[in-house]
Amino acid sequence: MKDIIFAMAVRNVRINLLRSILAAIGITIGIISIACMGMLGSNMTASVTESLSTMADKLIVSPYSGKGGGGGPPGMSSGSDNLTKSQFKNIYKISSKYGYVYGVHSIRAKVKKGKDEWNTQVYGLEVSDMKTILNNLTSGGYPSSDNSVLIGSSFAEDNDFKVGSRFTVGGSGVKVSGIIEPRGMSMDLSTDNAVILTKNMYESAFGAKDEYNQVNIVLHDINDADAVSNDIDSQMNRREETVRVQDSSRMVSMISSSVSTITSFATLIASISLLVAAVSIFNIMMMSVTERIREIGVLRSIGTQKKEILRMFVYEAALIGILGATLGMILSLIMGYFFIHIMIGNTKYFFTYDSLIHLPYAMAVGLIICILSGLYPAWRGAQMDPIEALRAE
């Protein structure tokens, strides 16, 4: 009897094929919306995490201001608070076994080229630190004298500077020895629009000899971040707060989490289309029950049980759901690929588990909603009195 019931459900879907296809299209649209938004979120999160991973292995130690904010983001200090030479030695002693440690001078200073004058970020670093940290130059080389400087790529492009160009910074004339490759957003040194002086040149122009605005630690192993932070905090802040430690890996995690939250919210909004499809399925199934009252009466009068009538209508809803879900999965795969390529610029993470898992997830949600939408109409059809059903016109 089960095979006959299923065959009848298939026949009924075929008889009302156009109506069934229109209902399935509603499910298809909902699945495409959920799957594409889910895959976009996964690919965007993976892409952002990768782009920020180069920052995640850094710790930034700066003077404790007592105000909770520490005077601004890393690398953008005004120069009013400094870490002393002894503090730098202590930080180096604590953390050098975990990674590369270097001190950073930092200030906003006037830059002059001809009659043009503006403020920009200026760093002071040892040349050895430049070669280690800023190890990618688009052109030129590292400073060979104190009046030679490195400049960021955006700074060079915006001001038409090249290797050998001369300008004045902090009242002293300097020459461009090299241009740093774009580094993008960075927690330690924001060099794209900056000028990098040698340590001696910086101290000659701005003072603060052997005093640093921040000390950066590039970890050998990112898993050591908590251990280094705790060691510095316990030894440097034992009596009073003198330094604060910023763990860039936590900021990377927060950014990635924020991206995931935003895309999850967008997926939730996209799922509204499935509710619209559910109403459509419900309406079609109710129409199907109403149109087939006499058929239900005949089936009940020849001994067909209520549960079999119920199953027949549930089968119909499931068939519509399977049709819509299958079509939705195929279109989601195609549309999602091109959508992600346009939005993100690459599909590096498209064929990964975290991305493709949204396809069966969206299919399952669409199918379940479709079946649930058909339950009440199916129950109503199964509960009909056979005599009353046979009397219906």
VOPAGU-2260 file (C-alpha; in pm, 1 decimal, decimal comma):
REM VOPAGU-2260
SITE   aa  ch    i         X         Y         Z
SITE  MET   A    0       0,0       0,0       0,0
SITE  LYS   A    1     291,9     231,3      68,7
SITE  ASP   A    2     410,0     215,5    -294,0
SITE  ILE   A    3      59,7     295,1    -419,4
SITE  ILE   A    4      33,8     595,7    -186,0
SITE  PHE   A    5     367,5     728,6    -310,0
SITE  ALA   A    6     267,2     667,8    -672,4
SITE  MET   A    7     -52,3     865,3    -613,5
SITE  ALA   A    8     150,1    1150,8    -464,3
SITE  VAL   A    9     376,5    1154,0    -770,9
SITE  ARG   A   10      68,3    1150,3    -998,7
SITE  ASN   A   11     -87,1    1442,7    -815,1
SITE  VAL   A   12     234,7    1645,8    -847,7
SITE  ARG   A   13     242,4    1572,2   -1221,0
SITE  ILE   A   14    -122,8    1666,7   -1269,0
SITE  ASN   A   15     -57,1    2004,3   -1105,7
SITE  LEU   A   16     295,1    2033,4   -1245,8
SITE  LEU   A   17     299,1    2407,6   -1311,7
SITE  ARG   A   18     166,6    2485,8    -966,1
SITE  SER   A   19     415,2    2246,7    -809,2
SITE  ILE   A   20     706,6    2400,4   -1003,6
SITE  LEU   A   21     610,5    2751,6    -895,5
SITE  ALA   A   22     602,3    2636,0    -533,3
SITE  ALA   A   23     938,1    2461,6    -577,9
SITE  ILE   A   24    1086,6    2780,4    -721,7
SITE  GLY   A   25    1000,8    2958,8    -396,8
SITE  ILE   A   26    1200,6    2696,7    -206,3
SITE  THR   A   27    1480,5    2726,6    -463,2
SITE  ILE   A   28    1507,3    3102,8    -412,9
SITE  GLY   A   29    1519,0    3060,0     -35,2
SITE  ILE   A   30    1791,7    2795,5     -56,4
SITE  ILE   A   31    1997,5    3008,8    -294,0
SITE  SER   A   32    1970,3    3305,4     -55,2
SITE  ILE   A   33    2075,3    3107,6     251,8
SITE  ALA   A   34    2347,1    2902,7      81,8
SITE  CYS   A   35    2504,5    3197,6    -101,6
SITE  MET   A   36    2506,5    3419,3     207,2
SITE  GLY   A   37    2648,9    3135,5     415,6
SITE  MET   A   38    2924,6    3062,0     163,0
SITE  LEU   A   39    2999,8    3433,0     125,5
SITE  GLY   A   40    3034,1    3464,6     502,7
SITE  SER   A   41    3265,5    3163,4     528,1
SITE  ASN   A   42    3483,6    3280,1     239,1
SITE  MET   A   43    3494,1    3637,6     370,1
SITE  THR   A   44    3585,2    3522,1     721,4
SITE  ALA   A   45    3860,2    3293,8     588,1
SITE  SER   A   46    3993,3    3567,4     360,1
SITE  VAL   A   47    3994,0    3830,4     636,7
SITE  THR   A   48    4156,0    3588,4     881,5
SITE  GLU   A   49    4431,1    3509,0     631,0
SITE  SER   A   50    4496,2    3875,5     554,9
SITE  LEU   A   51    4513,2    3955,0     926,5
SITE  SER   A   52    4717,5    3648,2    1019,4
SITE  THR   A   53    5042,0    3835,0     951,3
SITE  MET   A   54    4945,0    4067,4    1237,2
SITE  ALA   A   55    4838,0    3796,4    1477,5
SITE  ASP   A   56    5192,3    3702,4    1582,2
SITE  LYS   A   57    5273,3    4042,6    1732,6
SITE  LEU   A   58    5262,0    4189,8    2081,2
SITE  ILE   A   59    5284,8    4564,4    2136,1
SITE  VAL   A   60    5415,3    4692,8    2469,4
SITE  SER   A   61    5351,2    5060,9    2540,5
SITE  PRO   A   62    5364,4    5290,8    2845,3
SITE  TYR   A   63    5068,1    5271,7    3077,8
SITE  SER   A   64    4896,5    5610,8    3073,4
SITE  GLY   A   65    4659,3    5544,3    3362,5
SITE  LYS   A   66    4362,6    5637,7    3141,2
SITE  GLY   A   67    4290,0    5298,4    2997,3
SITE  GLY   A   68    4341,3    5408,4    2639,4
SITE  GLY   A   69    4716,9    5445,9    2636,9
SITE  GLY   A   70    4707,9    5754,9    2415,0
SITE  GLY   A   71    4585,9    5600,5    2088,6
SITE  PRO   A   72    4635,4    5302,7    1863,1
SITE  PRO   A   73    4973,8    5133,8    1828,8
SITE  GLY   A   74    5219,7    5313,3    1606,4
SITE  MET   A   75    5036,4    5646,1    1630,5
SITE  SER   A   76    5165,0    5781,8    1958,5
SITE  SER   A   77    5216,1    6151,1    2006,6
SITE  GLY   A   78    5555,4    6095,4    2166,9
SITE  SER   A   79    5458,9    6227,7    2511,9
SITE  ASP   A   80    5486,2    5887,4    2683,3
SITE  ASN   A   81    5798,3    5675,9    2649,7
SITE  LEU   A   82    5943,8    5349,1    2767,5
SITE  THR   A   83    6283,8    5405,3    2926,4
SITE  LYS   A   84    6604,0    5230,3    2830,7
SITE  SER   A   85    6586,8    5012,7    3142,9
SITE  GLN   A   86    6225,3    4918,1    3071,2
SITE  PHE   A   87    6323,5    4819,0    2718,6
SITE  LYS   A   88    6603,3    4600,2    2855,7
SITE  ASN   A   89    6361,1    4431,7    3095,2
SITE  ILE   A   90    6106,9    4367,7    2819,9
SITE  TYR   A   91    6383,6    4233,6    2596,0
SITE  LYS   A   92    6510,2    4003,4    2871,2
SITE  ILE   A   93    6159,5    3864,8    2934,0
SITE  SER   A   94    6045,5    3816,8    2576,3
SITE  SER   A   95    6353,3    3770,9    2353,5
SITE  LYS   A   96    6336,7    3393,2    2393,2
SITE  TYR   A   97    5986,3    3400,2    2245,3
SITE  GLY   A   98    6052,5    3617,5    1941,2
SITE  TYR   A   99    6216,9    3919,0    1781,9
SITE  VAL   A  100    6208,5    4230,9    2002,6
SITE  TYR   A  101    6269,3    4587,0    1886,3
SITE  GLY   A  102    6202,1    4940,1    2006,2
SITE  VAL   A  103    6006,7    5197,4    1805,6
SITE  HIS   A  104    6026,0    5575,5    1808,6
SITE  SER   A  105    5705,1    5730,7    1678,7
SITE  ILE   A  106    5568,9    6082,3    1631,9
SITE  ARG   A  107    5353,4    6296,2    1404,9
SITE  ALA   A  108    5587,0    6545,3    1240,3
SITE  LYS   A  109    5598,3    6808,8     967,0
SITE  VAL   A  110    5718,0    6704,4     624,8
SITE  LYS   A  111    5813,3    6970,6     371,4
SITE  LYS   A  112    5869,1    6948,1      -2,3
SITE  GLY   A  113    5929,2    7282,6    -168,9
SITE  LYS   A  114    5643,1    7507,9     -60,5
SITE  ASP   A  115    5420,4    7215,7      40,4
SITE  GLU   A  116    5407,0    7121,1     408,4
SITE  TRP   A  117    5200,5    6860,5     591,3
SITE  ASN   A  118    5202,4    6628,8     893,3
SITE  THR   A  119    5269,5    6259,1     864,4
SITE  GLN   A  120    5366,4    5964,2    1080,1
SITE  VAL   A  121    5740,2    5931,9    1141,1
SITE  TYR   A  122    5913,6    5626,6    1289,0
SITE  GLY   A  123    6265,3    5581,1    1417,3
SITE  LEU   A  124    6421,1    5233,2    1391,8
SITE  GLU   A  125    6759,9    5071,8    1400,1
SITE  VAL   A  126    6870,2    4981,9    1046,0
SITE  SER   A  127    6902,4    4617,3    1154,6
SITE  ASP   A  128    6537,9    4626,4    1266,9
SITE  MET   A  129    6434,6    4776,9     933,5
SITE  LYS   A  130    6601,2    4490,6     748,3
SITE  THR   A  131    6426,1    4234,3     967,1
SITE  ILE   A  132    6078,4    4385,3     995,9
SITE  LEU   A  133    6051,2    4585,6     673,2
SITE  ASN   A  134    6212,6    4320,9     458,6
SITE  ASN   A  135    6018,1    4386,9     137,7
SITE  LEU   A  136    6110,0    4695,5     -62,7
SITE  THR   A  137    5958,1    4778,8    -400,2
SITE  SER   A  138    6269,2    4975,4    -496,9
SITE  GLY   A  139    6593,7    5108,1    -352,5
SITE  GLY   A  140    6770,5    4983,4     -44,6
SITE  TYR   A  141    6805,9    5040,6     328,4
SITE  PRO   A  142    6958,3    5361,0     472,6
SITE  SER   A  143    7337,1    5369,0     450,5
SITE  SER   A  144    7360,4    5696,5     643,8
SITE  ASP   A  145    7153,3    5886,0     898,9
SITE  ASN   A  146    7009,9    6127,4     642,6
SITE  SER   A  147    6871,9    5839,9     432,6
SITE  VAL   A  148    6513,9    5725,9     495,3
SITE  LEU   A  149    6257,8    5467,0     393,5
SITE  ILE   A  150    5908,8    5578,2     292,3
SITE  GLY   A  151    5578,1    5394,4     253,0
SITE  SER   A  152    5433,6    5310,8     -86,8
SITE  SER   A  153    5125,8    5532,8     -46,8
SITE  PHE   A  154    5338,5    5820,2      82,3
SITE  ALA   A  155    5564,2    5788,3    -223,9
SITE  GLU   A  156    5274,5    5767,2    -469,4
SITE  ASP   A  157    5071,7    6052,0    -317,8
SITE  ASN   A  158    5369,6    6289,9    -314,0
SITE  ASP   A  159    5547,1    6172,4    -629,3
SITE  PHE   A  160    5857,7    6058,7    -440,6
SITE  LYS   A  161    6110,1    5816,5    -586,5
SITE  VAL   A  162    6439,9    5670,8    -472,5
SITE  GLY   A  163    6677,2    5966,0    -448,6
SITE  SER   A  164    6404,9    6225,4    -387,4
SITE  ARG   A  165    6479,7    6478,9    -116,6
SITE  PHE   A  166    6252,4    6647,5     134,5
SITE  THR   A  167    6257,8    6786,7     487,0
SITE  VAL   A  168    6122,7    6611,0     794,5
SITE  GLY   A  169    6133,3    6765,2    1140,9
SITE  GLY   A  170    6345,2    7048,2    1002,3
SITE  SER   A  171    6618,6    6817,2     868,9
SITE  GLY   A  172    6686,8    6735,3     502,9
SITE  VAL   A  173    6667,5    6368,3     407,6
SITE  LYS   A  174    6696,8    6152,6      94,7
SITE  VAL   A  175    6480,3    5853,9       1,6
SITE  SER   A  176    6690,0    5537,8      -2,8
SITE  GLY   A  177    6406,0    5288,5     -44,8
SITE  ILE   A  178    6028,2    5249,1     -77,1
SITE  ILE   A  179    5849,8    4991,0     137,9
SITE  GLU   A  180    5610,9    4744,3     -20,3
SITE  PRO   A  181    5243,7    4800,3      79,7
SITE  ARG   A  182    5174,1    4637,6     416,1
SITE  GLY   A  183    4808,4    4734,6     454,2
SITE  MET   A  184    4647,2    4744,0     796,4
SITE  SER   A  185    4899,2    4655,5    1065,3
SITE  MET   A  186    4894,4    4651,5    1442,6
SITE  ASP   A  187    5263,9    4723,0    1486,7
SITE  LEU   A  188    5385,6    4970,7    1222,0
SITE  SER   A  189    5154,6    5155,4     982,7
SITE  THR   A  190    5417,1    5227,6     720,6
SITE  ASP   A  191    5216,8    5283,9     401,6
SITE  ASN   A  192    5186,8    5659,0     468,0
SITE  ALA   A  193    5490,4    5698,4     690,5
SITE  VAL   A  194    5855,8    5802,9     689,1
SITE  ILE   A  195    6105,3    5573,0     862,9
SITE  LEU   A  196    6419,3    5738,0     996,9
SITE  THR   A  197    6724,1    5573,1    1145,2
SITE  LYS   A  198    6725,9    5571,5    1524,6
SITE  ASN   A  199    7011,9    5824,0    1535,7
SITE  MET   A  200    6841,4    6058,4    1290,0
SITE  TYR   A  201    6514,7    6042,9    1483,5
SITE  GLU   A  202    6680,3    6114,5    1818,6
SITE  SER   A  203    6877,2    6400,3    1666,1
SITE  ALA   A  204    6561,0    6558,6    1526,9
SITE  PHE   A  205    6309,9    6481,7    1802,7
SITE  GLY   A  206    6507,0    6384,5    2112,8
SITE  ALA   A  207    6391,9    6100,7    2340,0
SITE  LYS   A  208    6731,5    5926,6    2326,6
SITE  ASP   A  209    6702,2    5554,3    2400,5
SITE  GLU   A  210    6335,7    5603,6    2495,8
SITE  TYR   A  211    6068,4    5430,2    2293,6
SITE  ASN   A  212    5701,6    5493,8    2231,1
SITE  GLN   A  213    5646,5    5119,8    2204,1
SITE  VAL   A  214    5831,4    4791,3    2199,3
SITE  ASN   A  215    5714,5    4532,2    1946,5
SITE  ILE   A  216    5755,3    4157,3    1980,6
SITE  VAL   A  217    5723,7    3933,8    1673,7
SITE  LEU   A  218    5652,8    3589,2    1816,5
SITE  HIS   A  219    5810,4    3270,9    1684,6
SITE  ASP   A  220    5494,7    3083,6    1790,1
SITE  ILE   A  221    5159,6    3260,6    1817,8
SITE  ASN   A  222    5059,2    3015,7    2093,9
SITE  ASP   A  223    5313,5    3185,8    2322,1
SITE  ALA   A  224    5118,4    3514,9    2318,5
SITE  ASP   A  225    4946,5    3458,4    2653,5
SITE  ALA   A  226    5264,2    3338,2    2821,9
SITE  VAL   A  227    5462,8    3643,5    2707,3
SITE  SER   A  228    5182,3    3883,3    2803,7
SITE  ASN   A  229    5153,3    3728,5    3148,8
SITE  ASP   A  230    5530,8    3730,7    3204,1
SITE  ILE   A  231    5561,3    4097,6    3108,9
SITE  ASP   A  232    5260,8    4193,2    3316,4
SITE  SER   A  233    5372,2    4002,5    3626,0
SITE  GLN   A  234    5729,4    4133,4    3617,4
SITE  MET   A  235    5683,3    4487,9    3484,6
SITE  ASN   A  236    5358,9    4571,7    3667,1
SITE  ARG   A  237    5436,5    4399,2    3994,4
SITE  ARG   A  238    5422,0    4712,8    4211,6
SITE  GLU   A  239    5226,8    4945,4    3988,2
SITE  GLU   A  240    5100,6    4964,2    3632,9
SITE  THR   A  241    5388,7    5083,8    3416,6
SITE  VAL   A  242    5323,8    4912,7    3081,9
SITE  ARG   A  243    5033,8    4765,2    2893,4
SITE  VAL   A  244    5049,9    4475,8    2648,3
SITE  GLN   A  245    4831,7    4451,7    2339,9
SITE  ASP   A  246    4787,6    4107,2    2188,7
SITE  SER   A  247    4713,8    4153,8    1818,7
SITE  SER   A  248    4587,2    3795,2    1786,4
SITE  ARG   A  249    4291,6    3887,4    2007,0
SITE  MET   A  250    4210,6    4183,0    1786,2
SITE  VAL   A  251    4228,4    3956,8    1480,7
SITE  SER   A  252    3988,8    3714,5    1651,3
SITE  MET   A  253    3751,5    3999,0    1733,8
SITE  ILE   A  254    3752,9    4123,2    1373,4
SITE  SER   A  255    3694,8    3773,2    1236,1
SITE  SER   A  256    3415,6    3720,1    1488,5
SITE  SER   A  257    3254,0    4049,0    1385,4
SITE  VAL   A  258    3262,7    3947,9    1018,4
SITE  SER   A  259    3102,2    3613,6    1107,1
SITE  THR   A  260    2830,2    3786,3    1309,3
SITE  ILE   A  261    2748,4    4026,8    1026,3
SITE  THR   A  262    2724,3    3748,7     767,4
SITE  SER   A  263    2513,9    3535,2    1004,1
SITE  PHE   A  264    2272,8    3824,6    1041,6
SITE  ALA   A  265    2260,8    3865,6     662,8
SITE  THR   A  266    2188,0    3491,6     629,2
SITE  LEU   A  267    1904,2    3527,1     879,5
SITE  ILE   A  268    1755,7    3809,0     672,5
SITE  ALA   A  269    1792,7    3598,3     357,2
SITE  SER   A  270    1603,5    3311,5     523,3
SITE  ILE   A  271    1287,5    3526,2     522,7
SITE  SER   A  272    1245,8    3419,7     160,5
SITE  LEU   A  273    1192,2    3062,9     287,3
SITE  LEU   A  274     901,7    3183,6     501,6
SITE  VAL   A  275     743,8    3328,3     188,5
SITE  ALA   A  276     796,6    2993,4      16,5
SITE  ALA   A  277     644,4    2814,2     317,6
SITE  VAL   A  278     325,9    3022,9     287,8
SITE  SER   A  279     312,3    2936,4     -82,2
SITE  ILE   A  280     349,3    2563,1     -10,6
SITE  PHE   A  281      84,3    2581,0     260,3
SITE  ASN   A  282    -156,5    2755,7      23,8
SITE  ILE   A  283     -97,0    2504,6    -256,8
SITE  MET   A  284    -144,9    2206,0     -26,3
SITE  MET   A  285    -467,6    2353,3     114,8
SITE  MET   A  286    -592,9    2404,6    -240,4
SITE  SER   A  287    -496,1    2048,1    -323,5
SITE  VAL   A  288    -694,3    1914,5     -27,5
SITE  THR   A  289    -997,4    2127,6    -115,6
SITE  GLU   A  290    -995,3    2023,3    -481,7
SITE  ARG   A  291    -968,4    1654,3    -396,7
SITE  ILE   A  292   -1234,1    1617,8    -127,9
SITE  ARG   A  293   -1431,8    1360,1    -330,2
SITE  GLU   A  294   -1111,8    1167,2    -408,6
SITE  ILE   A  295   -1033,1    1156,8     -36,8
SITE  GLY   A  296   -1387,4    1033,9      31,3
SITE  VAL   A  297   -1349,2     751,6    -223,1
SITE  LEU   A  298   -1013,0     648,6     -80,2
SITE  ARG   A  299   -1149,3     647,3     274,6
SITE  SER   A  300   -1461,0     449,4     169,1
SITE  ILE   A  301   -1252,6     166,6      16,7
SITE  GLY   A  302   -1053,5     126,7     336,5
SITE  THR   A  303    -764,5     369,0     303,2
SITE  GLN   A  304    -652,4     465,6     653,0
SITE  LYS   A  305    -615,6     819,2     783,8
SITE  LYS   A  306    -239,9     782,9     821,8
SITE  GLU   A  307    -211,2     681,9     455,5
SITE  ILE   A  308    -404,5     989,6     344,1
SITE  LEU   A  309    -178,7    1194,6     566,9
SITE  ARG   A  310     128,6    1030,6     417,1
SITE  MET   A  311       9,5    1094,3      60,8
SITE  PHE   A  312      -8,9    1470,0     114,0
SITE  VAL   A  313     319,6    1474,4     307,5
SITE  TYR   A  314     480,1    1291,6      15,0
SITE  GLU   A  315     351,3    1560,7    -219,9
SITE  ALA   A  316     501,9    1835,6      -3,5
SITE  ALA   A  317     827,2    1640,6      19,4
SITE  LEU   A  318     844,7    1594,1    -358,0
SITE  ILE   A  319     800,0    1968,2    -410,4
SITE  GLY   A  320    1068,7    2029,2    -147,7
SITE  ILE   A  321    1312,1    1782,3    -307,5
SITE  LEU   A  322    1258,7    1940,1    -649,4
SITE  GLY   A  323    1318,0    2290,8    -510,9
SITE  ALA   A  324    1610,9    2183,6    -292,6
SITE  THR   A  325    1791,4    2002,6    -574,5
SITE  LEU   A  326    1750,7    2293,6    -811,6
SITE  GLY   A  327    1851,7    2532,6    -531,5
SITE  MET   A  328    2171,7    2339,5    -457,9
SITE  ILE   A  329    2280,7    2337,3    -822,8
SITE  LEU   A  330    2210,1    2707,3    -873,3
SITE  SER   A  331    2367,2    2796,4    -536,3
SITE  LEU   A  332    2690,0    2624,6    -637,2
SITE  ILE   A  333    2704,7    2812,6    -967,5
SITE  MET   A  334    2579,9    3151,3    -847,6
SITE  GLY   A  335    2774,6    3134,7    -521,6
SITE  TYR   A  336    3101,6    3078,1    -705,8
SITE  PHE   A  337    3060,9    3384,3    -927,5
SITE  PHE   A  338    2909,1    3594,1    -647,0
SITE  ILE   A  339    3207,9    3527,3    -419,7
SITE  HIS   A  340    3452,7    3589,0    -705,2
SITE  ILE   A  341    3294,7    3931,9    -763,7
SITE  MET   A  342    3256,2    4029,0    -395,4
SITE  ILE   A  343    3587,3    3900,8    -255,6
SITE  GLY   A  344    3804,8    3885,5    -566,1
SITE  ASN   A  345    3906,8    3520,5    -533,8
SITE  THR   A  346    3752,4    3178,3    -473,3
SITE  LYS   A  347    4044,8    3032,1    -282,4
SITE  TYR   A  348    3825,8    2908,3       1,4
SITE  PHE   A  349    3513,7    2823,8    -200,2
SITE  PHE   A  350    3573,8    2447,7    -228,7
SITE  THR   A  351    3638,0    2397,7     142,0
SITE  TYR   A  352    3429,1    2218,0     402,5
SITE  ASP   A  353    3337,9    2538,4     589,0
SITE  SER   A  354    3208,0    2690,5     265,5
SITE  LEU   A  355    3031,2    2397,2      95,5
SITE  ILE   A  356    2864,7    2275,2     416,3
SITE  HIS   A  357    2612,0    2554,8     366,3
SITE  LEU   A  358    2470,9    2374,0      61,5
SITE  PRO   A  359    2333,5    2064,5     242,2
SITE  TYR   A  360    2243,3    2284,8     538,2
SITE  ALA   A  361    2030,2    2512,8     319,5
SITE  MET   A  362    1878,7    2210,1     141,0
SITE  ALA   A  363    1782,6    2049,3     471,1
SITE  VAL   A  364    1625,7    2370,9     601,7
SITE  GLY   A  365    1428,4    2418,9     278,1
SITE  LEU   A  366    1306,8    2058,3     273,7
SITE  ILE   A  367    1203,0    2062,9     640,6
SITE  ILE   A  368    1011,5    2390,1     596,3
SITE  CYS   A  369     839,1    2246,4     290,0
SITE  ILE   A  370     727,5    1933,4     476,5
SITE  LEU   A  371     616,1    2131,7     781,3
SITE  SER   A  372     412,3    2358,1     556,3
SITE  GLY   A  373     227,7    2054,6     423,1
SITE  LEU   A  374     155,9    1889,5     757,7
SITE  TYR   A  375    -159,2    2080,4     851,0
SITE  PRO   A  376    -323,3    2047,1     506,8
SITE  ALA   A  377    -232,1    1675,9     513,5
SITE  TRP   A  378    -379,9    1633,7     859,8
SITE  ARG   A  379    -694,9    1817,8     756,6
SITE  GLY   A  380    -737,2    1590,1     454,5
SITE  ALA   A  381    -684,2    1279,9     666,6
SITE  GLN   A  382    -946,0    1388,1     922,4
SITE  MET   A  383   -1227,7    1427,6     668,8
SITE  ASP   A  384   -1536,8    1219,6     722,3
SITE  PRO   A  385   -1566,6     987,6     417,2
SITE  ILE   A  386   -1946,8    1027,8     391,4
SITE  GLU   A  387   -1928,7    1406,5     402,2
SITE  ALA   A  388   -1640,9    1398,7     153,5
SITE  LEU   A  389   -1843,5    1189,6     -92,9
SITE  ARG   A  390   -2131,2    1437,1     -72,3
SITE  ALA   A  391   -1904,1    1731,9    -162,8
SITE  GLU   A  392   -1952,6    1888,8    -505,6
